[in-house]
């Protein structure tokens, strides 16, 4: 079986991750580089592992998480779809089984809130992992006077924990937001679609999604 470590070592994958971030830097977007994809990969795998899925599904979720944003190297628009095709072909060249690479393709192709939804356990785990990575470390522009709302909201989040509780069948996104930088309302202004997508993804996995901000349960 092709593993996450095999994928990380692939020169084509490495260049696509670098190229994706290069384009997003030019557009002024938040960080989508090795840091982000590594967090998403780890969280996607952890979700399925904690919920009792087998090692094979867990590994596929990790690979999907690592590859999910490579489409940004083509264009931010439709990056989920182009990234899915890129990933499919790379994994095919690496010798991955057609069923496995199709699962990963489908998950990547459905991770964006504008066009996708949870269509499998891997897809649901990827969505929850991706949408939970809100943090000031993702802000590339460090000039507070030039922050737009995405920069401001991400920079205001000083801590973001994704808690998977299999006993209570809950996945909790626990955020700490510095209200001096932005009000909590600003978070919902830009993340409501992502929050609802996470809710439906959790439902696919037969667990509840809860959002806690500054120790207050909001969802």
C-alpha positions as CSV (number, residue, x, y, z in Angstrom):
1,X,0.0,0.0,0.0
2,X,1.1,3.5,-0.8
3,X,1.6,5.4,2.6
4,X,1.6,9.0,3.6
5,X,5.3,8.9,4.0
6,X,5.6,7.7,0.3
7,X,3.5,10.7,-0.7
8,X,5.5,13.2,1.2
9,X,8.7,12.0,-0.4
10,X,7.2,12.3,-3.9
11,X,9.1,15.2,-5.7
12,X,6.0,16.1,-7.7
13,X,3.9,16.4,-4.5
14,X,6.6,18.6,-2.9
15,X,6.7,21.0,-5.8
16,X,2.9,21.2,-6.0
17,X,2.6,22.1,-2.4
18,X,5.3,24.8,-2.8
19,X,3.7,26.1,-6.0
20,X,0.2,26.3,-4.4
21,X,1.5,28.4,-1.6
22,X,3.4,30.6,-4.0
23,X,0.2,31.5,-5.8
24,X,-1.7,32.1,-2.6
25,X,1.0,34.4,-1.4
26,X,0.6,36.4,-4.5
27,X,-3.2,36.6,-3.9
28,X,-2.8,37.5,-0.3
29,X,-4.4,34.3,1.1
30,X,-3.7,32.6,4.4
31,X,-1.2,29.9,4.7
32,X,-1.9,26.6,2.8
33,X,1.6,25.1,2.8
34,X,3.3,22.2,4.5
35,X,2.1,23.4,7.9
36,X,-1.6,23.4,7.0
37,X,-1.6,20.2,5.0
38,X,0.3,18.4,7.7
39,X,-2.2,19.5,10.3
40,X,-5.1,18.5,8.1
41,X,-3.5,15.2,7.3
42,X,-2.9,14.4,11.0
43,X,-6.4,15.5,12.1
44,X,-8.2,13.6,9.4
45,X,-6.4,10.4,10.3
46,X,-7.0,11.0,14.0
47,X,-10.7,11.4,13.5
48,X,-11.1,8.1,11.8
49,X,-8.7,6.3,14.1
50,X,-10.5,7.6,17.3
51,X,-13.9,6.6,15.8
52,X,-12.7,3.1,15.3
53,X,-12.0,2.9,11.5
54,X,-9.4,0.5,10.3
55,X,-5.8,1.4,9.6
56,X,-6.3,1.4,5.8
57,X,-9.1,4.0,5.9
58,X,-7.0,6.1,8.4
59,X,-4.0,6.1,6.0
60,X,-6.2,7.1,3.1
61,X,-7.6,10.0,5.1
62,X,-4.1,11.1,5.9
63,X,-3.1,11.1,2.3
64,X,-6.2,13.0,1.2
65,X,-5.4,15.5,3.9
66,X,-1.9,16.0,2.7
67,X,-2.9,16.4,-1.0
68,X,-6.2,18.3,-0.6
69,X,-4.9,21.8,-1.5
70,X,-2.5,21.1,-4.4
71,X,-5.1,22.4,-6.8
72,X,-4.2,25.9,-5.6
73,X,-1.1,25.6,-7.8
74,X,-3.4,25.9,-10.8
75,X,-5.9,28.4,-9.5
76,X,-7.8,29.1,-6.3
77,X,-11.1,28.9,-8.2
78,X,-12.1,25.2,-8.4
79,X,-9.0,24.1,-6.6
80,X,-10.8,21.2,-5.0
81,X,-11.7,19.8,-8.4
82,X,-8.3,20.3,-10.1
83,X,-6.5,19.1,-7.0
84,X,-8.6,15.9,-7.1
85,X,-7.5,15.2,-10.6
86,X,-3.9,16.0,-9.9
87,X,-3.9,13.7,-6.9
88,X,-5.6,10.9,-8.8
89,X,-2.9,10.9,-11.5
90,X,0.0,11.2,-9.1
91,X,-1.3,8.3,-7.0
92,X,-1.9,6.3,-10.2
93,X,1.8,6.9,-11.2
94,X,2.8,5.8,-7.8
95,X,1.0,2.5,-8.2
96,X,-1.9,3.0,-5.8
97,X,-4.9,0.7,-6.2
98,X,-7.7,2.3,-8.3
99,X,-10.3,2.0,-5.6
100,X,-8.1,3.8,-3.1
101,X,-7.1,6.6,-5.4
102,X,-10.7,7.1,-6.4
103,X,-11.7,7.4,-2.7
104,X,-9.0,10.1,-2.2
105,X,-10.0,11.9,-5.4
106,X,-13.6,12.0,-4.3
107,X,-12.7,13.3,-0.8
108,X,-10.5,16.1,-2.2
109,X,-13.0,17.0,-4.9
110,X,-15.7,17.6,-2.1
111,X,-13.7,19.4,0.5
112,X,-14.6,23.0,-0.5
113,X,-17.7,24.4,1.0
114,X,-18.8,26.1,-2.2
115,X,-19.2,22.9,-4.2
116,X,-18.7,19.9,-1.9
117,X,-20.2,17.9,0.9
118,X,-19.4,14.7,2.8
119,X,-19.7,11.7,0.5
120,X,-17.6,9.2,2.4
121,X,-15.9,8.6,5.8
122,X,-12.7,9.9,4.3
123,X,-14.4,12.9,2.8
124,X,-16.1,13.8,6.1
125,X,-12.8,13.5,8.1
126,X,-11.1,15.7,5.6
127,X,-13.7,18.4,5.8
128,X,-13.7,18.4,9.6
129,X,-9.9,18.5,9.7
130,X,-9.6,21.2,7.1
131,X,-12.2,23.6,8.5
132,X,-10.8,23.3,12.0
133,X,-7.4,24.8,11.1
134,X,-8.1,28.4,12.1
135,X,-5.2,30.0,13.8
136,X,-2.9,33.1,13.8
137,X,-0.1,31.0,12.4
138,X,-1.9,30.9,9.1
139,X,-1.7,34.6,8.6
140,X,1.1,35.4,6.1
141,X,0.7,39.2,6.2
142,X,1.9,40.3,9.6
143,X,1.0,44.0,9.1
144,X,-2.1,44.4,11.3
145,X,-3.0,47.7,9.6
146,X,-3.4,45.9,6.3
147,X,-5.5,43.0,7.6
148,X,-8.7,42.1,5.8
149,X,-11.3,40.1,7.6
150,X,-9.8,36.6,7.0
151,X,-6.4,37.8,8.3
152,X,-8.1,39.4,11.3
153,X,-10.2,36.4,12.3
154,X,-7.4,33.9,11.9
155,X,-5.0,36.2,13.8
156,X,-7.5,36.5,16.6
157,X,-7.6,32.8,17.1
158,X,-4.8,32.0,19.6
159,X,-5.8,28.4,20.2
160,X,-7.8,25.8,18.2
161,X,-8.3,22.3,19.5
162,X,-10.2,19.6,17.6
163,X,-11.5,17.2,20.3
164,X,-12.8,13.8,19.2
165,X,-14.8,12.0,21.9
166,X,-15.9,8.6,20.7
167,X,-17.6,7.7,23.9
168,X,-20.0,10.7,23.7
169,X,-20.0,10.6,19.9
170,X,-18.9,14.2,19.6
171,X,-16.3,16.2,17.7
172,X,-15.7,19.6,19.3
173,X,-13.9,22.5,17.7
174,X,-12.7,24.6,20.8
175,X,-11.4,28.0,19.8
176,X,-9.9,30.8,21.8
177,X,-10.5,34.2,20.2
178,X,-8.9,37.5,21.3
179,X,-11.9,39.9,21.3
180,X,-9.5,42.8,21.2
181,X,-8.5,41.8,17.7
182,X,-11.9,40.9,16.4
183,X,-15.4,40.1,17.8
184,X,-16.7,36.6,17.7
185,X,-19.4,37.7,15.2
186,X,-16.7,38.3,12.6
187,X,-15.8,34.6,12.8
188,X,-19.3,33.6,11.8
189,X,-19.4,36.2,9.0
190,X,-16.7,34.3,7.1
191,X,-17.0,30.8,8.6
192,X,-20.7,30.1,8.8
193,X,-20.7,28.0,5.6
194,X,-17.6,26.1,6.8
195,X,-19.2,25.5,10.2
196,X,-22.4,24.1,8.7
197,X,-20.3,21.9,6.4
198,X,-18.5,20.6,9.4
199,X,-21.8,19.8,11.1
200,X,-23.0,17.8,8.1
201,X,-19.7,16.0,7.9
202,X,-19.9,15.0,11.5
203,X,-23.4,13.7,10.9
204,X,-22.1,11.5,8.1
205,X,-19.8,10.0,10.7
206,X,-22.7,9.6,13.1
207,X,-21.3,12.0,15.7
208,X,-22.3,15.5,16.8
209,X,-20.3,18.6,15.9
210,X,-20.0,21.2,18.6
211,X,-18.4,24.7,18.3
212,X,-17.0,26.2,21.5
213,X,-15.6,29.7,21.5
214,X,-14.0,31.2,24.6
215,X,-15.6,28.5,26.7
216,X,-19.1,29.1,25.4
217,X,-20.9,26.5,23.4
218,X,-22.3,28.1,20.3
219,X,-23.4,25.1,18.3
